[in-house]
């Protein structure tokens, strides 16, 4: 059975994509810690990050780095937070979000019912920032 993320990647479930390439995609989470909170996910179903090939893991982290750098700029943050948790969905994913303090790392404070219009606006803001940063070839229209 496909994971939730595979179903999002295939388009069976809607997702707010900000990055798409053959091996790695990124889309906004529906439970954000901050505006622009993004999940970077390999298209291959890999359960634990320790099971990923070094090449795939490096690519996931490189995409996360690029997205994090743009998040800092477009959301006016001090840093980009990054966590590999892996308990919510059995499919490797990296959380990347704009962060200003260590308090921003508290998953107990995720927004449970964010405004869909705000999520859409945040996705477009991040997509535009990624295009401006020179990554347009990986940025979907919506």
N, CA, C and O atoms as a GROMACS GRO file, in nm:
protein
  568
    1UNK      N    1   0.084  -0.119   0.000
    1UNK     CA    2   0.000   0.000   0.000
    1UNK      C    3   0.088   0.125   0.000
    1UNK      O    4   0.187   0.131   0.072
    2UNK      N    5   0.052   0.221  -0.080
    2UNK     CA    6   0.129   0.345  -0.091
    2UNK      C    7   0.119   0.428   0.035
    2UNK      O    8   0.017   0.427   0.104
    3UNK      N    9   0.226   0.501   0.065
    3UNK     CA   10   0.223   0.592   0.179
    3UNK      C   11   0.140   0.716   0.142
    3UNK      O   12   0.111   0.740   0.025
    4UNK      N   13   0.104   0.792   0.242
    4UNK     CA   14   0.033   0.917   0.221
    4UNK      C   15   0.114   1.008   0.129
    4UNK      O   16   0.059   1.072   0.040
    5UNK      N   17   0.246   1.012   0.151
    5UNK     CA   18   0.330   1.100   0.068
    5UNK      C   19   0.335   1.052  -0.076
    5UNK      O   20   0.337   1.135  -0.167
    6UNK      N   21   0.338   0.923  -0.100
    6UNK     CA   22   0.336   0.872  -0.237
    6UNK      C   23   0.206   0.912  -0.304
    6UNK      O   24   0.206   0.948  -0.422
    7UNK      N   25   0.098   0.906  -0.231
    7UNK     CA   26  -0.032   0.945  -0.288
    7UNK      C   27  -0.035   1.094  -0.321
    7UNK      O   28  -0.095   1.135  -0.420
    8UNK      N   29   0.030   1.177  -0.238
    8UNK     CA   30   0.040   1.321  -0.267
    8UNK      C   31   0.127   1.341  -0.391
    8UNK      O   32   0.092   1.418  -0.480
    9UNK      N   33   0.241   1.272  -0.396
    9UNK     CA   34   0.334   1.284  -0.509
    9UNK      C   35   0.265   1.247  -0.640
    9UNK      O   36   0.286   1.312  -0.742
   10UNK      N   37   0.184   1.142  -0.637
   10UNK     CA   38   0.112   1.096  -0.757
   10UNK      C   39  -0.007   1.185  -0.795
   10UNK      O   40  -0.063   1.171  -0.904
   11UNK      N   41  -0.045   1.276  -0.706
   11UNK     CA   42  -0.158   1.363  -0.733
   11UNK      C   43  -0.291   1.306  -0.690
   11UNK      O   44  -0.396   1.363  -0.723
   12UNK      N   45  -0.291   1.195  -0.617
   12UNK     CA   46  -0.415   1.135  -0.569
   12UNK      C   47  -0.474   1.216  -0.454
   12UNK      O   48  -0.595   1.213  -0.432
   13UNK      N   49  -0.389   1.286  -0.383
   13UNK     CA   50  -0.427   1.376  -0.274
   13UNK      C   51  -0.362   1.510  -0.305
   13UNK      O   52  -0.246   1.513  -0.345
   14UNK      N   53  -0.434   1.621  -0.288
   14UNK     CA   54  -0.374   1.751  -0.322
   14UNK      C   55  -0.254   1.784  -0.234
   14UNK      O   56  -0.248   1.746  -0.117
   15UNK      N   57  -0.161   1.856  -0.292
   15UNK     CA   58  -0.044   1.904  -0.219
   15UNK      C   59  -0.002   2.040  -0.274
   15UNK      O   60  -0.023   2.069  -0.391
   16UNK      N   61   0.056   2.122  -0.189
   16UNK     CA   62   0.104   2.254  -0.229
   16UNK      C   63   0.254   2.241  -0.259
   16UNK      O   64   0.338   2.271  -0.174
   17UNK      N   65   0.285   2.197  -0.379
   17UNK     CA   66   0.424   2.170  -0.418
   17UNK      C   67   0.501   2.300  -0.442
   17UNK      O   68   0.450   2.395  -0.501
   18UNK      N   69   0.625   2.300  -0.394
   18UNK     CA   70   0.714   2.412  -0.420
   18UNK      C   71   0.839   2.366  -0.495
   18UNK      O   72   0.916   2.448  -0.544
   19UNK      N   73   0.860   2.234  -0.504
   19UNK     CA   74   0.976   2.177  -0.572
   19UNK      C   75   0.936   2.041  -0.629
   19UNK      O   76   0.866   1.964  -0.564
   20UNK      N   77   0.981   2.013  -0.752
   20UNK     CA   78   0.952   1.882  -0.809
   20UNK      C   79   1.065   1.846  -0.905
   20UNK      O   80   1.098   1.922  -0.996
   21UNK      N   81   1.123   1.729  -0.882
   21UNK     CA   82   1.220   1.670  -0.974
   21UNK      C   83   1.200   1.519  -0.969
   21UNK      O   84   1.114   1.472  -0.894
   22UNK      N   85   1.275   1.444  -1.044
   22UNK     CA   86   1.252   1.299  -1.051
   22UNK      C   87   1.264   1.229  -0.917
   22UNK      O   88   1.181   1.144  -0.884
   23UNK      N   89   1.366   1.262  -0.839
   23UNK     CA   90   1.395   1.189  -0.716
   23UNK      C   91   1.342   1.252  -0.588
   23UNK      O   92   1.324   1.183  -0.487
   24UNK      N   93   1.316   1.382  -0.591
   24UNK     CA   94   1.280   1.456  -0.469
   24UNK      C   95   1.172   1.558  -0.501
   24UNK      O   96   1.175   1.624  -0.605
   25UNK      N   97   1.077   1.571  -0.409
   25UNK     CA   98   0.975   1.675  -0.418
   25UNK      C   99   0.969   1.748  -0.284
   25UNK      O  100   1.022   1.700  -0.183
   26UNK      N  101   0.903   1.862  -0.284
   26UNK     CA  102   0.880   1.935  -0.160
   26UNK      C  103   0.744   2.002  -0.167
   26UNK      O  104   0.706   2.058  -0.270
   27UNK      N  105   0.672   1.994  -0.057
   27UNK     CA  106   0.540   2.056  -0.050
   27UNK      C  107   0.516   2.105   0.092
   27UNK      O  108   0.577   2.056   0.187
   28UNK      N  109   0.428   2.203   0.105
   28UNK     CA  110   0.396   2.256   0.237
   28UNK      C  111   0.321   2.153   0.319
   28UNK      O  112   0.239   2.078   0.267
   29UNK      N  113   0.351   2.151   0.448
   29UNK     CA  114   0.279   2.064   0.540
   29UNK      C  115   0.144   2.126   0.573
   29UNK      O  116   0.127   2.248   0.567
   30UNK      N  117   0.048   2.043   0.609
   30UNK     CA  118  -0.083   2.093   0.650
   30UNK      C  119  -0.087   2.121   0.800
   30UNK      O  120  -0.190   2.165   0.852
   31UNK      N  121   0.023   2.095   0.870
   31UNK     CA  122   0.036   2.124   1.012
   31UNK      C  123   0.164   2.202   1.037
   31UNK      O  124   0.260   2.148   1.093
   32UNK      N  125   0.167   2.330   0.997
   32UNK     CA  126   0.292   2.405   1.002
   32UNK      C  127   0.333   2.455   1.141
   32UNK      O  128   0.249   2.486   1.226
   33UNK      N  129   0.463   2.461   1.161
   33UNK     CA  130   0.521   2.528   1.278
   33UNK      C  131   0.533   2.678   1.251
   33UNK      O  132   0.532   2.758   1.344
   34UNK      N  133   0.545   2.714   1.124
   34UNK     CA  134   0.560   2.854   1.082
   34UNK      C  135   0.515   2.865   0.938
   34UNK      O  136   0.503   2.765   0.867
   35UNK      N  137   0.491   2.987   0.894
   35UNK     CA  138   0.457   3.009   0.754
   35UNK      C  139   0.570   2.955   0.666
   35UNK      O  140   0.687   2.982   0.692
   36UNK      N  141   0.533   2.879   0.564
   36UNK     CA  142   0.632   2.825   0.472
   36UNK      C  143   0.690   2.690   0.511
   36UNK      O  144   0.777   2.639   0.441
   37UNK      N  145   0.644   2.630   0.621
   37UNK     CA  146   0.694   2.500   0.667
   37UNK      C  147   0.675   2.398   0.555
   37UNK      O  148   0.563   2.373   0.510
   38UNK      N  149   0.785   2.339   0.513
   38UNK     CA  150   0.789   2.252   0.397
   38UNK      C  151   0.841   2.114   0.433
   38UNK      O  152   0.927   2.100   0.520
   39UNK      N  153   0.790   2.013   0.365
   39UNK     CA  154   0.841   1.877   0.376
   39UNK      C  155   0.916   1.843   0.248
   39UNK      O  156   0.862   1.858   0.138
   40UNK      N  157   1.040   1.798   0.263
   40UNK     CA  158   1.120   1.753   0.149
   40UNK      C  159   1.119   1.601   0.153
   40UNK      O  160   1.157   1.540   0.253
   41UNK      N  161   1.075   1.540   0.042
   41UNK     CA  162   1.042   1.398   0.040
   41UNK      C  163   1.100   1.331  -0.084
   41UNK      O  164   1.083   1.384  -0.194
   42UNK      N  165   1.168   1.217  -0.070
   42UNK     CA  166   1.209   1.145  -0.190
   42UNK      C  167   1.086   1.081  -0.255
   42UNK      O  168   0.991   1.044  -0.187
   43UNK      N  169   1.089   1.069  -0.387
   43UNK     CA  170   0.977   1.004  -0.454
   43UNK      C  171   0.978   0.854  -0.427
   43UNK      O  172   0.873   0.789  -0.432
   44UNK      N  173   1.094   0.798  -0.398
   44UNK     CA  174   1.106   0.657  -0.362
   44UNK      C  175   1.056   0.639  -0.218
   44UNK      O  176   1.088   0.720  -0.131
   45UNK      N  177   0.979   0.535  -0.194
   45UNK     CA  178   0.931   0.507  -0.058
   45UNK      C  179   1.044   0.445   0.023
   45UNK      O  180   1.076   0.327   0.009
   46UNK      N  181   1.104   0.527   0.107
   46UNK     CA  182   1.208   0.484   0.200
   46UNK      C  183   1.153   0.513   0.338
   46UNK      O  184   1.117   0.627   0.368
   47UNK      N  185   1.146   0.412   0.424
   47UNK     CA  186   1.085   0.428   0.555
   47UNK      C  187   1.172   0.516   0.646
   47UNK      O  188   1.130   0.624   0.687
   48UNK      N  189   1.292   0.471   0.677
   48UNK     CA  190   1.379   0.543   0.770
   48UNK      C  191   1.492   0.612   0.695
   48UNK      O  192   1.541   0.560   0.595
   49UNK      N  193   1.532   0.728   0.743
   49UNK     CA  194   1.638   0.801   0.674
   49UNK      C  195   1.768   0.720   0.672
   49UNK      O  196   1.850   0.738   0.582
   50UNK      N  197   1.787   0.633   0.770
   50UNK     CA  198   1.908   0.551   0.773
   50UNK      C  199   1.906   0.441   0.667
   50UNK      O  200   2.008   0.378   0.641
   51UNK      N  201   1.789   0.417   0.605
   51UNK     CA  202   1.777   0.318   0.497
   51UNK      C  203   1.799   0.380   0.359
   51UNK      O  204   1.812   0.307   0.260
   52UNK      N  205   1.804   0.511   0.350
   52UNK     CA  206   1.821   0.577   0.221
   52UNK      C  207   1.964   0.558   0.170
   52UNK      O  208   2.058   0.551   0.248
   53UNK      N  209   1.977   0.551   0.040
   53UNK     CA  210   2.112   0.546  -0.016
   53UNK      C  211   2.181   0.678   0.011
   53UNK      O  212   2.115   0.781   0.024
   54UNK      N  213   2.313   0.677   0.021
   54UNK     CA  214   2.385   0.802   0.044
   54UNK      C  215   2.355   0.908  -0.064
   54UNK      O  216   2.345   1.026  -0.034
   55UNK      N  217   2.340   0.864  -0.187
   55UNK     CA  218   2.311   0.958  -0.296
   55UNK      C  219   2.173   1.021  -0.277
   55UNK      O  220   2.159   1.143  -0.290
   56UNK      N  221   2.072   0.940  -0.245
   56UNK     CA  222   1.937   0.993  -0.225
   56UNK      C  223   1.932   1.085  -0.104
   56UNK      O  224   1.874   1.193  -0.111
   57UNK      N  225   1.992   1.043   0.005
   57UNK     CA  226   1.991   1.126   0.126
   57UNK      C  227   2.061   1.259   0.100
   57UNK      O  228   2.015   1.364   0.147
   58UNK      N  229   2.171   1.256   0.027
   58UNK     CA  230   2.242   1.380  -0.006
   58UNK      C  231   2.153   1.472  -0.089
   58UNK      O  232   2.153   1.593  -0.069
   59UNK      N  233   2.078   1.414  -0.183
   59UNK     CA  234   1.990   1.497  -0.267
   59UNK      C  235   1.877   1.557  -0.185
   59UNK      O  236   1.844   1.675  -0.202
   60UNK      N  237   1.817   1.479  -0.097
   60UNK     CA  238   1.711   1.531  -0.009
   60UNK      C  239   1.765   1.648   0.073
   60UNK      O  240   1.699   1.752   0.084
   61UNK      N  241   1.883   1.632   0.129
   61UNK     CA  242   1.940   1.738   0.212
   61UNK      C  243   1.980   1.860   0.129
   61UNK      O  244   1.969   1.972   0.177
   62UNK      N  245   2.025   1.839   0.008
   62UNK     CA  246   2.061   1.952  -0.078
   62UNK      C  247   1.937   2.033  -0.114
   62UNK      O  248   1.941   2.156  -0.113
   63UNK      N  249   1.828   1.966  -0.146
   63UNK     CA  250   1.703   2.037  -0.175
   63UNK      C  251   1.656   2.109  -0.049
   63UNK      O  252   1.611   2.224  -0.057
   64UNK      N  253   1.664   2.044   0.066
   64UNK     CA  254   1.625   2.108   0.193
   64UNK      C  255   1.709   2.233   0.218
   64UNK      O  256   1.657   2.334   0.265
   65UNK      N  257   1.838   2.226   0.189
   65UNK     CA  258   1.928   2.341   0.209
   65UNK      C  259   1.885   2.458   0.121
   65UNK      O  260   1.878   2.572   0.168
   66UNK      N  261   1.856   2.430  -0.004
   66UNK     CA  262   1.815   2.537  -0.097
   66UNK      C  263   1.683   2.599  -0.053
   66UNK      O  264   1.669   2.721  -0.053
   67UNK      N  265   1.588   2.516  -0.015
   67UNK     CA  266   1.459   2.567   0.030
   67UNK      C  267   1.476   2.647   0.159
   67UNK      O  268   1.418   2.755   0.173
   68UNK      N  269   1.554   2.596   0.253
   68UNK     CA  270   1.578   2.667   0.378
   68UNK      C  271   1.639   2.804   0.357
   68UNK      O  272   1.600   2.901   0.422
   69UNK      N  273   1.736   2.814   0.267
   69UNK     CA  274   1.800   2.943   0.239
   69UNK      C  275   1.698   3.043   0.185
   69UNK      O  276   1.700   3.161   0.220
   70UNK      N  277   1.609   2.996   0.099
   70UNK     CA  278   1.507   3.085   0.044
   70UNK      C  279   1.403   3.120   0.150
   70UNK      O  280   1.356   3.234   0.154
   71UNK      N  281   1.367   3.026   0.237
   71UNK     CA  282   1.272   3.055   0.345
   71UNK      C  283   1.324   3.169   0.434
   71UNK      O  284   1.248   3.258   0.471
   72UNK      N  285   1.452   3.165   0.466
   72UNK     CA  286   1.511   3.270   0.550
   72UNK      C  287   1.488   3.407   0.485
   72UNK      O  288   1.453   3.504   0.552
   73UNK      N  289   1.508   3.413   0.354
   73UNK     CA  290   1.491   3.540   0.282
   73UNK      C  291   1.345   3.583   0.274
   73UNK      O  292   1.312   3.694   0.314
   74UNK      N  293   1.259   3.496   0.222
   74UNK     CA  294   1.122   3.540   0.192
   74UNK      C  295   1.032   3.550   0.315
   74UNK      O  296   0.933   3.622   0.313
   75UNK      N  297   1.066   3.479   0.423
   75UNK     CA  298   0.986   3.488   0.545
   75UNK      C  299   1.058   3.566   0.654
   75UNK      O  300   1.014   3.567   0.769
   76UNK      N  301   1.169   3.631   0.618
   76UNK     CA  302   1.244   3.719   0.708
   76UNK      C  303   1.275   3.649   0.842
   76UNK      O  304   1.241   3.700   0.949
   77UNK      N  305   1.340   3.534   0.832
   77UNK     CA  306   1.372   3.454   0.951
   77UNK      C  307   1.522   3.460   0.981
   77UNK      O  308   1.603   3.491   0.894
   78UNK      N  309   1.556   3.430   1.104
   78UNK     CA  310   1.697   3.427   1.145
   78UNK      C  311   1.768   3.304   1.088
   78UNK      O  312   1.885   3.311   1.050
   79UNK      N  313   1.697   3.192   1.084
   79UNK     CA  314   1.754   3.066   1.039
   79UNK      C  315   1.644   2.980   0.977
   79UNK      O  316   1.525   3.015   0.980
   80UNK      N  317   1.686   2.869   0.920
   80UNK     CA  318   1.591   2.768   0.874
   80UNK      C  319   1.604   2.649   0.968
   80UNK      O  320   1.714   2.596   0.987
   81UNK      N  321   1.493   2.606   1.026
   81UNK     CA  322   1.493   2.486   1.108
   81UNK      C  323   1.490   2.363   1.021
   81UNK      O  324   1.436   2.365   0.910
   82UNK      N  325   1.547   2.254   1.071
   82UNK     CA  326   1.548   2.129   0.997
   82UNK      C  327   1.540   2.013   1.095
   82UNK      O  328   1.618   2.006   1.190
   83UNK      N  329   1.447   1.924   1.072
   83UNK     CA  330   1.433   1.805   1.156
   83UNK      C  331   1.395   1.687   1.068
   83UNK      O  332   1.311   1.698   0.978
   84UNK      N  333   1.458   1.574   1.095
   84UNK     CA  334   1.417   1.446   1.037
   84UNK      C  335   1.354   1.370   1.153
   84UNK      O  336   1.425   1.322   1.241
   85UNK      N  337   1.222   1.359   1.154
   85UNK     CA  338   1.154   1.293   1.266
   85UNK      C  339   1.119   1.149   1.228
   85UNK      O  340   1.173   1.054   1.285
   86UNK      N  341   1.031   1.133   1.133
   86UNK     CA  342   1.003   1.002   1.079
   86UNK      C  343   0.901   0.916   1.150
   86UNK      O  344   0.889   0.798   1.118
   87UNK      N  345   0.829   0.970   1.244
   87UNK     CA  346   0.729   0.889   1.312
   87UNK      C  347   0.588   0.910   1.259
   87UNK      O  348   0.503   0.822   1.273
   88UNK      N  349   0.563   1.025   1.198
   88UNK     CA  350   0.427   1.057   1.154
   88UNK      C  351   0.385   0.973   1.034
   88UNK      O  352   0.274   0.919   1.030
   89UNK      N  353   0.473   0.962   0.936
   89UNK     CA  354   0.448   0.891   0.811
   89UNK      C  355   0.570   0.802   0.786
   89UNK      O  356   0.683   0.848   0.799
   90UNK      N  357   0.548   0.677   0.750
   90UNK     CA  358   0.661   0.585   0.724
   90UNK      C  359   0.717   0.606   0.584
   90UNK      O  360   0.719   0.514   0.501
   91UNK      N  361   0.763   0.726   0.560
   91UNK     CA  362   0.822   0.765   0.432
   91UNK      C  363   0.918   0.879   0.466
   91UNK      O  364   0.875   0.984   0.514
   92UNK      N  365   1.045   0.858   0.441
   92UNK     CA  366   1.146   0.959   0.472
   92UNK      C  367   1.098   1.098   0.433
   92UNK      O  368   1.052   1.120   0.321
   93UNK      N  369   1.110   1.192   0.525
   93UNK     CA  370   1.080   1.331   0.495
   93UNK      C  371   1.156   1.422   0.592
   93UNK      O  372   1.179   1.387   0.707
   94UNK      N  373   1.191   1.536   0.542
   94UNK     CA  374   1.266   1.635   0.618
   94UNK      C  375   1.178   1.758   0.634
   94UNK      O  376   1.128   1.812   0.536
   95UNK      N  377   1.160   1.802   0.757
   95UNK     CA  378   1.087   1.925   0.784
   95UNK      C  379   1.184   2.042   0.772
   95UNK      O  380   1.293   2.038   0.830
   96UNK      N  381   1.147   2.145   0.697
   96UNK     CA  382   1.226   2.266   0.684
   96UNK      C  383   1.132   2.385   0.702
   96UNK      O  384   1.027   2.391   0.638
   97UNK      N  385   1.168   2.478   0.789
   97UNK     CA  386   1.080   2.592   0.812
   97UNK      C  387   1.159   2.713   0.860
   97UNK      O  388   1.268   2.698   0.916
   98UNK      N  389   1.104   2.833   0.838
   98UNK     CA  390   1.168   2.954   0.888
   98UNK      C  391   1.162   2.955   1.040
   98UNK      O  392   1.059   2.925   1.100
   99UNK      N  393   1.273   2.991   1.102
   99UNK     CA  394   1.282   2.985   1.248
   99UNK      C  395   1.353   3.108   1.303
   99UNK      O  396   1.446   3.161   1.241
  100UNK      N  397   1.308   3.153   1.420
  100UNK     CA  398   1.372   3.266   1.486
  100UNK      C  399   1.424   3.233   1.624
  100UNK      O  400   1.511   3.303   1.676
  101UNK      N  401   1.372   3.125   1.686
  101UNK     CA  402   1.419   3.085   1.819
  101UNK      C  403   1.405   2.933   1.832
  101UNK      O  404   1.342   2.869   1.748
  102UNK      N  405   1.465   2.877   1.935
  102UNK     CA  406   1.451   2.734   1.962
  102UNK      C  407   1.306   2.696   1.993
  102UNK      O  408   1.268   2.581   1.974
  103UNK      N  409   1.228   2.790   2.040
  103UNK     CA  410   1.086   2.762   2.066
  103UNK      C  411   1.013   2.723   1.938
  103UNK      O  412   0.909   2.657   1.945
  104UNK      N  413   1.066   2.762   1.823
  104UNK     CA  414   1.004   2.729   1.695
  104UNK      C  415   1.019   2.581   1.660
  104UNK      O  416   0.964   2.536   1.559
  105UNK      N  417   1.092   2.504   1.741
  105UNK     CA  418   1.115   2.361   1.716
  105UNK      C  419   1.018   2.272   1.793
  105UNK      O  420   1.035   2.150   1.794
  106UNK      N  421   0.919   2.329   1.856
  106UNK     CA  422   0.824   2.254   1.938
  106UNK      C  423   0.708   2.202   1.854
  106UNK      O  424   0.617   2.277   1.819
  107UNK      N  425   0.713   2.072   1.820
  107UNK     CA  426   0.608   2.014   1.739
  107UNK      C  427   0.474   2.007   1.812
  107UNK      O  428   0.371   1.979   1.750
  108UNK      N  429   0.473   2.033   1.941
  108UNK     CA  430   0.349   2.041   2.015
  108UNK      C  431   0.270   2.167   1.981
  108UNK      O  432   0.153   2.179   2.017
  109UNK      N  433   0.336   2.261   1.912
  109UNK     CA  434   0.268   2.386   1.880
  109UNK      C  435   0.237   2.401   1.730
  109UNK      O  436   0.220   2.512   1.680
  110UNK      N  437   0.229   2.287   1.659
  110UNK     CA  438   0.192   2.298   1.518
  110UNK      C  439   0.051   2.354   1.506
  110UNK      O  440  -0.034   2.333   1.593
  111UNK      N  441   0.029   2.426   1.399
  111UNK     CA  442  -0.104   2.481   1.373
  111UNK      C  443  -0.189   2.369   1.316
  111UNK      O  444  -0.159   2.316   1.209
  112UNK      N  445  -0.296   2.333   1.385
  112UNK     CA  446  -0.376   2.218   1.346
  112UNK      C  447  -0.478   2.247   1.237
  112UNK      O  448  -0.513   2.157   1.160
  113UNK      N  449  -0.524   2.368   1.228
  113UNK     CA  450  -0.623   2.404   1.126
  113UNK      C  451  -0.585   2.535   1.058
  113UNK      O  452  -0.655   2.635   1.073
  114UNK      N  453  -0.475   2.536   0.985
  114UNK     CA  454  -0.434   2.660   0.920
  114UNK      C  455  -0.531   2.702   0.810
  114UNK      O  456  -0.597   2.618   0.749
  115UNK      N  457  -0.538   2.831   0.787
  115UNK     CA  458  -0.622   2.886   0.682
  115UNK      C  459  -0.569   2.842   0.546
  115UNK      O  460  -0.454   2.873   0.512
  116UNK      N  461  -0.648   2.769   0.466
  116UNK     CA  462  -0.601   2.723   0.335
  116UNK      C  463  -0.551   2.837   0.246
  116UNK      O  464  -0.455   2.820   0.171
  117UNK      N  465  -0.616   2.952   0.253
  117UNK     CA  466  -0.574   3.066   0.171
  117UNK      C  467  -0.434   3.112   0.213
  117UNK      O  468  -0.354   3.152   0.128
  118UNK      N  469  -0.404   3.108   0.342
  118UNK     CA  470  -0.270   3.146   0.389
  118UNK      C  471  -0.167   3.044   0.344
  118UNK      O  472  -0.057   3.081   0.305
  119UNK      N  473  -0.202   2.915   0.349
  119UNK     CA  474  -0.110   2.811   0.300
  119UNK      C  475  -0.083   2.832   0.151
  119UNK      O  476   0.032   2.820   0.107
  120UNK      N  477  -0.186   2.862   0.074
  120UNK     CA  478  -0.168   2.887  -0.069
  120UNK      C  479  -0.075   3.006  -0.092
  120UNK      O  480   0.015   3.001  -0.176
  121UNK      N  481  -0.098   3.114  -0.017
  121UNK     CA  482  -0.015   3.234  -0.030
  121UNK      C  483   0.130   3.204   0.009
  121UNK      O  484   0.223   3.252  -0.057
  122UNK      N  485   0.150   3.126   0.116
  122UNK     CA  486   0.285   3.090   0.158
  122UNK      C  487   0.355   3.005   0.053
  122UNK      O  488   0.474   3.023   0.027
  123UNK      N  489   0.282   2.912  -0.007
  123UNK     CA  490   0.340   2.828  -0.112
  123UNK      C  491   0.382   2.914  -0.230
  123UNK      O  492   0.491   2.895  -0.284
  124UNK      N  493   0.298   3.007  -0.270
  124UNK     CA  494   0.333   3.093  -0.384
  124UNK      C  495   0.450   3.184  -0.351
  124UNK      O  496   0.536   3.208  -0.436
  125UNK      N  497   0.454   3.235  -0.231
  125UNK     CA  498   0.566   3.319  -0.188
  125UNK      C  499   0.698   3.241  -0.194
  125UNK      O  500   0.800   3.292  -0.239
  126UNK      N  501   0.695   3.117  -0.148
  126UNK     CA  502   0.814   3.033  -0.150
  126UNK      C  503   0.851   2.994  -0.294
  126UNK      O  504   0.969   2.994  -0.330
  127UNK      N  505   0.752   2.960  -0.375
  127UNK     CA  506   0.780   2.928  -0.516
  127UNK      C  507   0.846   3.046  -0.586
  127UNK      O  508   0.944   3.029  -0.659
  128UNK      N  509   0.792   3.165  -0.565
  128UNK     CA  510   0.850   3.284  -0.628
  128UNK      C  511   0.993   3.307  -0.579
  128UNK      O  512   1.081   3.342  -0.658
  129UNK      N  513   1.017   3.288  -0.450
  129UNK     CA  514   1.153   3.303  -0.397
  129UNK      C  515   1.249   3.202  -0.457
  129UNK      O  516   1.364   3.234  -0.485
  130UNK      N  517   1.203   3.079  -0.476
  130UNK     CA  518   1.286   2.975  -0.537
  130UNK      C  519   1.316   3.007  -0.683
  130UNK      O  520   1.427   2.985  -0.731
  131UNK      N  521   1.217   3.060  -0.754
  131UNK     CA  522   1.241   3.100  -0.893
  131UNK      C  523   1.346   3.212  -0.899
  131UNK      O  524   1.439   3.207  -0.979
  132UNK      N  525   1.329   3.311  -0.813
  132UNK     CA  526   1.422   3.423  -0.809
  132UNK      C  527   1.563   3.378  -0.775
  132UNK      O  528   1.660   3.435  -0.823
  133UNK      N  529   1.574   3.275  -0.691
  133UNK     CA  530   1.704   3.223  -0.650
  133UNK      C  531   1.769   3.136  -0.759
  133UNK      O  532   1.881   3.088  -0.740
  134UNK      N  533   1.701   3.117  -0.871
  134UNK     CA  534   1.760   3.044  -0.982
  134UNK      C  535   1.719   2.898  -0.995
  134UNK      O  536   1.784   2.822  -1.066
  135UNK      N  537   1.612   2.859  -0.925
  135UNK     CA  538   1.569   2.719  -0.927
  135UNK      C  539   1.439   2.697  -1.003
  135UNK      O  540   1.368   2.600  -0.977
  136UNK      N  541   1.409   2.785  -1.096
  136UNK     CA  542   1.280   2.781  -1.167
  136UNK      C  543   1.252   2.646  -1.233
  136UNK      O  544   1.137   2.605  -1.240
  137UNK      N  545   1.356   2.578  -1.280
  137UNK     CA  546   1.333   2.450  -1.349
  137UNK      C  547   1.272   2.344  -1.258
  137UNK      O  548   1.214   2.247  -1.306
  138UNK      N  549   1.284   2.362  -1.126
  138UNK     CA  550   1.229   2.266  -1.030
  138UNK      C  551   1.101   2.315  -0.962
  138UNK      O  552   1.043   2.244  -0.879
  139UNK      N  553   1.058   2.436  -0.995
  139UNK     CA  554   0.945   2.495  -0.926
  139UNK      C  555   0.819   2.481  -1.012
  139UNK      O  556   0.812   2.537  -1.122
  140UNK      N  557   0.720   2.407  -0.962
  140UNK     CA  558   0.595   2.393  -1.038
  140UNK      C  559   0.515   2.522  -1.033
  140UNK      O  560   0.538   2.608  -0.948
  141UNK      N  561   0.420   2.535  -1.124
  141UNK     CA  562   0.335   2.656  -1.127
  141UNK      C  563   0.247   2.663  -1.003
  141UNK      O  564   0.226   2.771  -0.948
  142UNK      N  565   0.195   2.550  -0.960
  142UNK     CA  566   0.112   2.550  -0.838
  142UNK      C  567   0.095   2.408  -0.790
  142UNK      O  568   0.029   2.384  -0.689
   0.00000   0.00000   0.00000
